[in-house]
C-alpha cells in the first residue's frame, strides 16, 4: 500500500471520478423502489461562490448573476418534483444540509425559496440542518432566514486568522471580516458553530498555526475541522511542488493535541467537537441509509446505485454543466453514476465506518453481510494492524490515534481495483 500520509481525502466511497455515464438511463422510480426510506439525508447543492480559493477543487462558479441563481432555484424545484414523484409520497428525511459552493451566496429571499423547496420533503425542519457559509456572505439577513427555518449548524470556512496566510492560500479575506461574520453568527444564534481551519499553508509556522487555533477557540465553537492543504489539479495552488507530508503531519498532531487539551473530542481525522448529550443526534447512518441530492453537483446514494450529474472543476465546463442543469426539464432518471456490487457495498461500509473515531461495529457488519470484515479484508486489515494503525476487539475495529493521523492513506488503500482503474482513467474537466 502507499506510504504517503496524504494521498486523498475520502469523504465518500466510491469517489465521484469513478462515476460514468450509465449504459442506459435508470428511472428514479425503479432506482428507489426497494430502498428503505425511513431515515434519508437531503442534500441541496448550491454551486456558487463570491470567489474561488486557491486550494478549492469543488464544483462551483463565481460571479453568478441573479437571473442565473433564480433559474437554478427553478431547476431545483423541478428536480424536487421528479424525486418526490419517484418516492411516491414516501420517505422521511432525518437530516439535511445545504452545501456548495457557498449556499449563502444566495440572497435572503432566495434562501427562503431554497428552504421552501426543501420543505416539500417530509421531515425537513424537524431534524438537523447544516448550512455552509463564508465570511463575506454570512450577513445578518441571510443568517436570520436560516435560523428561522430551523438551521441547527452553521459551518464557516475561515482557514486561517492571519491575513498573510490567507493571501498565500489565494483566499483574499481580512481577519476583521472573519471576526465580524463570527460575531453575526453568534448573535443570531445557532446550536452548533463549526469553524474550518487549514494547515500546511505556505509560510505557516507552528506559532502561526497555534495562533489561528487559539483565535478560533476564542469563539468556543461547538465543532472545529482541521483540514490539511492539498495541492490538487486544476486549482490555483497546483503549480506548487513541495513534499509536505512530514510538515503537515507535525501540524496535524499539534492541532489535535491542542484541541484535545481544550476539552474537544476527536470524531475523525478532521472533526473535533465539544462533548454534548445532543452530539450526533441524527438517526441518519451514512453506511446504510440513502441520500437524495438535489442540484447539479449533488450525489444521491441508494444501496446499489450512486448517481449524480457530470462532474468538473475547471471554470468553463462547470459553467456549461450549470447552464445545462438550469435548462433541464426531465429529472426523472439517473444517467451518470456507479453501480455497487456486493464487494463494493462491503468496502463502502468498511471505509465509512473505519475512518470515524468510533470505528466499525462488527455485529452490524455481520448482520448486514453475514461475514466478518477480517474475513473480507484480511490483507488490508492485517497490514494496518502491523503498522499499529488499528486495534480490534470482538465488537469493534477502530483506528488508533496514529491510524487516525494516517486516515488519508488508509481510505484510498481500501479502494477496489475497479474503482482505482476508473479514477485513473477519468479525464479531468
Buried (B, 14 or more C-beta within 10 A) or exposed (E): BEEEBBBBBBEBBBBBBBBEEBEEBBEBBEBBEEBEBBBBBBBBBBBBBBBBBBBBBBBBBBEBEEEBBBBBBEBBBBBBBBBBEBBEEEBBBBBBBBBBBBBBBBBBEBBBBBBEBBBEBBBBBEBBBBBBBBBBBBBEEBBBBBBEBBBBBBBBBBBBBBBEBBBBBBBEBEBEBBBBBBEBBBEBEBEBBBBBBBBBBEEBEEEBBBBBBEBBBEBEBBBBBBBBBBBBEBBBBBEEEEEBBEBBBBBBEBBBEBBEEBEBBBBBBBBBBBEEEEEEEBBBEBBBBBBBBBBBBBBBBBBBBBBBBBBBBBEEBBBBBBBEBBEBEEBBBBBBBBEBEEEBBBBBBBBBBBBBBEBBBBEBBEEEBEEBBBEBBEEBBEBBBEBEBBBBEEEBBBBBBEBBBBBBBBBBBBBBEBBBEBBEEBEEB
